[in-house]
Amino acid sequence: MDITKKISDHLSESAKQHRIKDIRIGLGYTAVMLDNGQVGLAYTPHRDMPAGCTLMPNFQPQKNISADALLEMITSDNKVKTAIGLATANALINFNSNDYTSGDVLESNPLQPEDCVGMVGNFAPLTASIRKKAAKLIIFEQIDQQKGDLIPSGEIEKHLPECTVAVITATSIINHSFDRIIQAAVNCREIIILGASTPLIPDVFSKTPVTCLSGVIVTDSEEILRIISFGGGMRMFKNCIKKINFRI
Protein backbone atom coordinates (compact mmCIF):
# COMPACT_ATOMS: atom_id res chain seq x y z
CA MET A 1 0.00 0.00 0.00
CA ASP A 2 1.28 3.48 -0.91
CA ILE A 3 2.53 5.45 2.10
CA THR A 4 0.04 8.26 1.46
CA LYS A 5 -2.86 5.79 1.68
CA LYS A 6 -1.45 4.40 4.94
CA ILE A 7 -1.31 7.91 6.42
CA SER A 8 -4.85 8.70 5.27
CA ASP A 9 -6.27 5.44 6.63
CA HIS A 10 -4.49 5.87 9.98
CA LEU A 11 -5.86 9.37 10.58
CA SER A 12 -9.28 9.16 8.93
CA GLU A 13 -11.29 8.74 12.13
CA SER A 14 -9.45 11.57 13.86
CA ALA A 15 -9.97 13.81 10.83
CA LYS A 16 -13.74 13.34 10.99
CA GLN A 17 -13.71 14.99 14.43
CA HIS A 18 -12.24 18.27 13.17
CA ARG A 19 -13.04 21.17 10.86
CA ILE A 20 -10.58 23.33 8.94
CA LYS A 21 -10.07 26.87 10.21
CA ASP A 22 -7.45 28.08 7.70
CA ILE A 23 -5.34 26.99 4.71
CA ARG A 24 -2.24 28.82 3.47
CA ILE A 25 -0.41 27.79 0.29
CA GLY A 26 2.80 29.78 0.59
CA LEU A 27 5.71 30.00 -1.81
CA GLY A 28 7.83 27.86 0.51
CA TYR A 29 5.40 25.88 2.64
CA THR A 30 1.73 24.97 2.87
CA ALA A 31 -0.04 25.13 6.23
CA VAL A 32 -3.38 23.85 7.48
CA MET A 33 -4.97 24.99 10.75
CA LEU A 34 -7.65 22.92 12.49
CA ASP A 35 -10.57 24.22 14.53
CA ASN A 36 -8.58 23.53 17.73
CA GLY A 37 -5.69 25.73 16.59
CA GLN A 38 -3.30 22.91 15.71
CA VAL A 39 -1.26 23.58 12.56
CA GLY A 40 0.53 21.18 10.23
CA LEU A 41 3.09 21.96 7.54
CA ALA A 42 4.12 20.51 4.20
CA TYR A 43 6.53 21.70 1.53
CA THR A 44 4.88 23.52 -1.38
CA PRO A 45 5.88 21.57 -4.53
CA HIS A 46 6.93 24.34 -6.93
CA ARG A 47 8.28 21.95 -9.56
CA ASP A 48 4.99 20.15 -9.96
CA MET A 49 2.65 23.12 -10.06
CA PRO A 50 0.27 23.12 -13.06
CA ALA A 51 0.47 25.87 -15.65
CA GLY A 52 -1.79 28.90 -15.19
CA CYS A 53 -2.81 31.02 -12.24
CA THR A 54 -5.19 28.49 -10.64
CA LEU A 55 -3.41 25.63 -8.90
CA MET A 56 -6.49 23.48 -8.24
CA PRO A 57 -9.23 24.28 -10.80
CA ASN A 58 -11.79 21.86 -9.36
CA PHE A 59 -11.25 22.71 -5.70
CA GLN A 60 -13.60 25.21 -4.09
CA PRO A 61 -12.70 25.48 -0.38
CA GLN A 62 -15.78 25.84 1.76
CA LYS A 63 -15.85 27.59 5.09
CA ASN A 64 -15.59 25.16 7.99
CA ILE A 65 -14.84 22.18 5.71
CA SER A 66 -14.27 18.84 7.44
CA ALA A 67 -10.63 17.84 7.94
CA ASP A 68 -11.21 14.42 6.39
CA ALA A 69 -12.05 16.08 3.05
CA LEU A 70 -8.58 17.64 2.97
CA LEU A 71 -6.81 14.59 4.39
CA GLU A 72 -8.07 12.54 1.44
CA MET A 73 -6.15 14.84 -0.90
CA ILE A 74 -2.88 13.25 0.25
CA THR A 75 -3.32 10.49 -2.36
CA SER A 76 -4.00 12.93 -5.23
CA ASP A 77 -1.90 13.06 -8.40
CA ASN A 78 -2.03 16.86 -8.05
CA LYS A 79 1.04 17.51 -5.90
CA VAL A 80 -0.38 20.74 -4.43
CA LYS A 81 -3.39 18.77 -3.20
CA THR A 82 -1.04 16.12 -1.83
CA ALA A 83 0.78 18.85 0.12
CA ILE A 84 -2.53 20.08 1.56
CA GLY A 85 -3.42 16.52 2.55
CA LEU A 86 -0.04 15.99 4.22
CA ALA A 87 -0.24 19.34 6.03
CA THR A 88 -3.68 18.27 7.30
CA ALA A 89 -2.21 14.98 8.54
CA ASN A 90 0.56 16.86 10.31
CA ALA A 91 -1.97 19.20 11.92
CA LEU A 92 -3.90 16.22 13.28
CA ILE A 93 -0.80 14.89 15.06
CA ASN A 94 0.69 18.25 16.06
CA PHE A 95 0.93 17.70 19.81
CA ASN A 96 3.60 16.78 22.34
CA SER A 97 4.44 13.16 23.12
CA ASN A 98 6.69 11.48 25.67
CA ASP A 99 8.22 9.17 23.07
CA TYR A 100 10.41 11.63 21.17
CA THR A 101 13.78 13.28 21.54
CA SER A 102 14.26 16.90 20.56
CA GLY A 103 17.14 18.58 18.77
CA ASP A 104 19.46 17.80 15.89
CA VAL A 105 18.76 14.59 13.99
CA LEU A 106 22.44 13.58 13.91
CA GLU A 107 22.57 13.60 17.71
CA SER A 108 19.80 11.00 17.82
CA ASN A 109 21.31 9.01 14.96
CA PRO A 110 25.11 8.95 15.37
CA LEU A 111 27.16 8.11 12.27
CA GLN A 112 30.09 5.71 12.07
CA PRO A 113 33.44 6.63 10.42
CA GLU A 114 32.92 3.93 7.79
CA ASP A 115 29.37 4.99 6.85
CA CYS A 116 28.34 5.91 3.33
CA VAL A 117 25.41 8.32 3.64
CA GLY A 118 22.86 8.73 0.87
CA MET A 119 20.99 12.03 1.15
CA VAL A 120 17.82 12.30 -0.95
CA GLY A 121 17.23 16.05 -1.11
CA ASN A 122 20.01 18.51 -0.40
CA PHE A 123 19.90 19.34 3.32
CA ALA A 124 22.75 21.84 3.09
CA PRO A 125 22.95 22.61 6.87
CA LEU A 126 23.80 18.94 7.54
CA THR A 127 26.32 18.22 4.79
CA ALA A 128 29.45 19.58 6.50
CA SER A 129 28.73 17.67 9.70
CA ILE A 130 28.04 14.43 7.81
CA ARG A 131 31.25 14.73 5.81
CA LYS A 132 33.23 15.09 9.04
CA LYS A 133 31.66 12.03 10.63
CA ALA A 134 31.17 9.61 7.71
CA ALA A 135 33.41 8.17 5.00
CA LYS A 136 31.25 9.32 2.10
CA LEU A 137 28.20 11.46 1.31
CA ILE A 138 26.11 11.04 -1.84
CA ILE A 139 23.49 13.74 -2.46
CA PHE A 140 20.58 13.09 -4.82
CA GLU A 141 18.62 16.02 -6.25
CA GLN A 142 15.97 16.64 -8.91
CA ILE A 143 18.44 17.60 -11.65
CA ASP A 144 19.02 16.20 -15.14
CA GLN A 145 22.79 15.72 -14.88
CA GLN A 146 25.44 15.69 -12.19
CA LYS A 147 26.28 19.14 -10.85
CA GLY A 148 29.28 19.20 -8.51
CA ASP A 149 28.45 16.96 -5.55
CA LEU A 150 24.81 16.57 -6.61
CA ILE A 151 23.69 13.43 -8.44
CA PRO A 152 20.40 13.20 -10.42
CA SER A 153 17.60 11.54 -8.47
CA GLY A 154 17.14 9.22 -11.45
CA GLU A 155 20.27 7.40 -10.25
CA ILE A 156 18.88 6.58 -6.80
CA GLU A 157 18.33 2.92 -7.68
CA LYS A 158 21.95 2.67 -8.83
CA HIS A 159 23.74 4.36 -5.92
CA LEU A 160 21.49 4.23 -2.82
CA PRO A 161 22.00 0.45 -2.39
CA GLU A 162 25.71 1.27 -1.82
CA CYS A 163 24.83 3.33 1.27
CA THR A 164 24.68 2.29 4.92
CA VAL A 165 22.61 5.31 6.04
CA ALA A 166 19.85 7.10 4.13
CA VAL A 167 18.57 10.59 4.93
CA ILE A 168 15.41 11.06 2.87
CA THR A 169 13.41 14.24 2.42
CA ALA A 170 9.76 13.98 3.46
CA THR A 171 9.00 15.81 0.21
CA SER A 172 9.29 12.33 -1.33
CA ILE A 173 5.85 11.66 0.17
CA ILE A 174 4.43 14.66 -1.69
CA ASN A 175 5.90 13.70 -5.07
CA HIS A 176 5.00 10.02 -4.51
CA SER A 177 8.58 8.76 -4.83
CA PHE A 178 8.85 7.60 -1.19
CA ASP A 179 8.07 3.92 -1.77
CA ARG A 180 10.51 3.65 -4.68
CA ILE A 181 13.29 5.29 -2.66
CA ILE A 182 12.71 3.06 0.37
CA GLN A 183 13.07 -0.03 -1.81
CA ALA A 184 16.46 1.24 -3.02
CA ALA A 185 17.64 1.76 0.58
CA VAL A 186 17.60 -1.99 1.17
CA ASN A 187 21.14 -2.14 2.60
CA CYS A 188 20.86 0.85 4.93
CA ARG A 189 21.33 0.38 8.67
CA GLU A 190 19.50 3.65 9.32
CA ILE A 191 16.77 5.26 7.22
CA ILE A 192 15.81 8.74 8.41
CA ILE A 193 12.85 10.71 7.05
CA LEU A 194 13.65 14.38 7.49
CA GLY A 195 12.01 17.78 7.15
CA ALA A 196 9.06 19.87 8.30
CA SER A 197 6.76 17.78 6.08
CA THR A 198 7.58 14.57 8.00
CA PRO A 199 4.45 12.92 9.44
CA LEU A 200 5.45 11.96 12.99
CA ILE A 201 3.40 8.77 13.06
CA PRO A 202 5.61 5.81 14.07
CA ASP A 203 2.74 3.31 13.68
CA VAL A 204 2.43 4.12 9.97
CA PHE A 205 6.13 3.45 9.36
CA SER A 206 6.55 0.49 11.73
CA LYS A 207 6.28 -2.06 8.91
CA THR A 208 8.73 -0.19 6.67
CA PRO A 209 12.55 -0.12 6.89
CA VAL A 210 12.41 3.46 8.27
CA THR A 211 14.24 3.77 11.60
CA CYS A 212 13.71 7.45 12.48
CA LEU A 213 11.21 10.22 11.78
CA SER A 214 12.68 13.71 12.14
CA GLY A 215 10.18 16.53 11.80
CA VAL A 216 8.63 19.41 13.70
CA ILE A 217 5.66 20.35 15.82
CA VAL A 218 4.31 23.89 15.52
CA THR A 219 4.42 25.85 18.78
CA ASP A 220 3.17 29.25 17.54
CA SER A 221 0.30 28.69 15.12
CA GLU A 222 -0.63 32.27 14.29
CA GLU A 223 2.94 33.40 13.73
CA ILE A 224 3.80 30.52 11.45
CA LEU A 225 0.74 31.22 9.29
CA ARG A 226 1.90 34.82 8.98
CA ILE A 227 5.42 33.76 7.98
CA ILE A 228 4.15 31.28 5.40
CA SER A 229 1.85 33.89 3.89
CA PHE A 230 4.76 36.11 2.89
CA GLY A 231 6.91 33.28 1.56
CA GLY A 232 8.95 32.41 4.63
CA GLY A 233 10.52 29.00 5.19
CA MET A 234 12.51 26.95 7.70
CA ARG A 235 15.04 29.65 8.54
CA MET A 236 12.19 31.88 9.70
CA PHE A 237 10.33 29.14 11.58
CA LYS A 238 12.91 29.00 14.38
CA ASN A 239 10.72 30.52 17.10
CA CYS A 240 7.52 28.81 15.91
CA ILE A 241 8.52 25.14 15.86
CA LYS A 242 10.18 22.43 17.89
CA LYS A 243 12.36 19.84 16.13
CA ILE A 244 11.32 16.30 17.00
CA ASN A 245 12.91 12.88 16.44
CA PHE A 246 11.02 9.59 16.77
CA ARG A 247 12.89 6.29 16.79
CA ILE A 248 10.96 3.41 15.26
C-alpha positions in Angstrom: 0.0 0.0 0.0 1.3 3.5 -0.9 2.5 5.4 2.1 0.0 8.3 1.5 -2.9 5.8 1.7 -1.5 4.4 4.9 -1.3 7.9 6.4 -4.8 8.7 5.3 -6.3 5.4 6.6 -4.5 5.9 10.0 -5.9 9.4 10.6 -9.3 9.2 8.9 -11.3 8.7 12.1 -9.4 11.6 13.9 -10.0 13.8 10.8 -13.7 13.3 11.0 -13.7 15.0 14.4 -12.2 18.3 13.2 -13.0 21.2 10.9 -10.6 23.3 8.9 -10.1 26.9 10.2 -7.4 28.1 7.7 -5.3 27.0 4.7 -2.2 28.8 3.5 -0.4 27.8 0.3 2.8 29.8 0.6 5.7 30.0 -1.8 7.8 27.9 0.5 5.4 25.9 2.6 1.7 25.0 2.9 0.0 25.1 6.2 -3.4 23.8 7.5 -5.0 25.0 10.8 -7.7 22.9 12.5 -10.6 24.2 14.5 -8.6 23.5 17.7 -5.7 25.7 16.6 -3.3 22.9 15.7 -1.3 23.6 12.6 0.5 21.2 10.2 3.1 22.0 7.5 4.1 20.5 4.2 6.5 21.7 1.5 4.9 23.5 -1.4 5.9 21.6 -4.5 6.9 24.3 -6.9 8.3 21.9 -9.6 5.0 20.1 -10.0 2.6 23.1 -10.1 0.3 23.1 -13.1 0.5 25.9 -15.7 -1.8 28.9 -15.2 -2.8 31.0 -12.2 -5.2 28.5 -10.6 -3.4 25.6 -8.9 -6.5 23.5 -8.2 -9.2 24.3 -10.8 -11.8 21.9 -9.4 -11.2 22.7 -5.7 -13.6 25.2 -4.1 -12.7 25.5 -0.4 -15.8 25.8 1.8 -15.8 27.6 5.1 -15.6 25.2 8.0 -14.8 22.2 5.7 -14.3 18.8 7.4 -10.6 17.8 7.9 -11.2 14.4 6.4 -12.0 16.1 3.0 -8.6 17.6 3.0 -6.8 14.6 4.4 -8.1 12.5 1.4 -6.1 14.8 -0.9 -2.9 13.3 0.2 -3.3 10.5 -2.4 -4.0 12.9 -5.2 -1.9 13.1 -8.4 -2.0 16.9 -8.1 1.0 17.5 -5.9 -0.4 20.7 -4.4 -3.4 18.8 -3.2 -1.0 16.1 -1.8 0.8 18.9 0.1 -2.5 20.1 1.6 -3.4 16.5 2.6 0.0 16.0 4.2 -0.2 19.3 6.0 -3.7 18.3 7.3 -2.2 15.0 8.5 0.6 16.9 10.3 -2.0 19.2 11.9 -3.9 16.2 13.3 -0.8 14.9 15.1 0.7 18.3 16.1 0.9 17.7 19.8 3.6 16.8 22.3 4.4 13.2 23.1 6.7 11.5 25.7 8.2 9.2 23.1 10.4 11.6 21.2 13.8 13.3 21.5 14.3 16.9 20.6 17.1 18.6 18.8 19.5 17.8 15.9 18.8 14.6 14.0 22.4 13.6 13.9 22.6 13.6 17.7 19.8 11.0 17.8 21.3 9.0 15.0 25.1 8.9 15.4 27.2 8.1 12.3 30.1 5.7 12.1 33.4 6.6 10.4 32.9 3.9 7.8 29.4 5.0 6.9 28.3 5.9 3.3 25.4 8.3 3.6 22.9 8.7 0.9 21.0 12.0 1.1 17.8 12.3 -0.9 17.2 16.0 -1.1 20.0 18.5 -0.4 19.9 19.3 3.3 22.8 21.8 3.1 23.0 22.6 6.9 23.8 18.9 7.5 26.3 18.2 4.8 29.5 19.6 6.5 28.7 17.7 9.7 28.0 14.4 7.8 31.2 14.7 5.8 33.2 15.1 9.0 31.7 12.0 10.6 31.2 9.6 7.7 33.4 8.2 5.0 31.2 9.3 2.1 28.2 11.5 1.3 26.1 11.0 -1.8 23.5 13.7 -2.5 20.6 13.1 -4.8 18.6 16.0 -6.2 16.0 16.6 -8.9 18.4 17.6 -11.6 19.0 16.2 -15.1 22.8 15.7 -14.9 25.4 15.7 -12.2 26.3 19.1 -10.8 29.3 19.2 -8.5 28.4 17.0 -5.5 24.8 16.6 -6.6 23.7 13.4 -8.4 20.4 13.2 -10.4 17.6 11.5 -8.5 17.1 9.2 -11.4 20.3 7.4 -10.3 18.9 6.6 -6.8 18.3 2.9 -7.7 21.9 2.7 -8.8 23.7 4.4 -5.9 21.5 4.2 -2.8 22.0 0.5 -2.4 25.7 1.3 -1.8 24.8 3.3 1.3 24.7 2.3 4.9 22.6 5.3 6.0 19.8 7.1 4.1 18.6 10.6 4.9 15.4 11.1 2.9 13.4 14.2 2.4 9.8 14.0 3.5 9.0 15.8 0.2 9.3 12.3 -1.3 5.9 11.7 0.2 4.4 14.7 -1.7 5.9 13.7 -5.1 5.0 10.0 -4.5 8.6 8.8 -4.8 8.8 7.6 -1.2 8.1 3.9 -1.8 10.5 3.7 -4.7 13.3 5.3 -2.7 12.7 3.1 0.4 13.1 0.0 -1.8 16.5 1.2 -3.0 17.6 1.8 0.6 17.6 -2.0 1.2 21.1 -2.1 2.6 20.9 0.9 4.9 21.3 0.4 8.7 19.5 3.6 9.3 16.8 5.3 7.2 15.8 8.7 8.4 12.8 10.7 7.0 13.7 14.4 7.5 12.0 17.8 7.1 9.1 19.9 8.3 6.8 17.8 6.1 7.6 14.6 8.0 4.4 12.9 9.4 5.4 12.0 13.0 3.4 8.8 13.1 5.6 5.8 14.1 2.7 3.3 13.7 2.4 4.1 10.0 6.1 3.4 9.4 6.6 0.5 11.7 6.3 -2.1 8.9 8.7 -0.2 6.7 12.6 -0.1 6.9 12.4 3.5 8.3 14.2 3.8 11.6 13.7 7.4 12.5 11.2 10.2 11.8 12.7 13.7 12.1 10.2 16.5 11.8 8.6 19.4 13.7 5.7 20.4 15.8 4.3 23.9 15.5 4.4 25.8 18.8 3.2 29.3 17.5 0.3 28.7 15.1 -0.6 32.3 14.3 2.9 33.4 13.7 3.8 30.5 11.4 0.7 31.2 9.3 1.9 34.8 9.0 5.4 33.8 8.0 4.1 31.3 5.4 1.8 33.9 3.9 4.8 36.1 2.9 6.9 33.3 1.6 8.9 32.4 4.6 10.5 29.0 5.2 12.5 27.0 7.7 15.0 29.6 8.5 12.2 31.9 9.7 10.3 29.1 11.6 12.9 29.0 14.4 10.7 30.5 17.1 7.5 28.8 15.9 8.5 25.1 15.9 10.2 22.4 17.9 12.4 19.8 16.1 11.3 16.3 17.0 12.9 12.9 16.4 11.0 9.6 16.8 12.9 6.3 16.8 11.0 3.4 15.3 
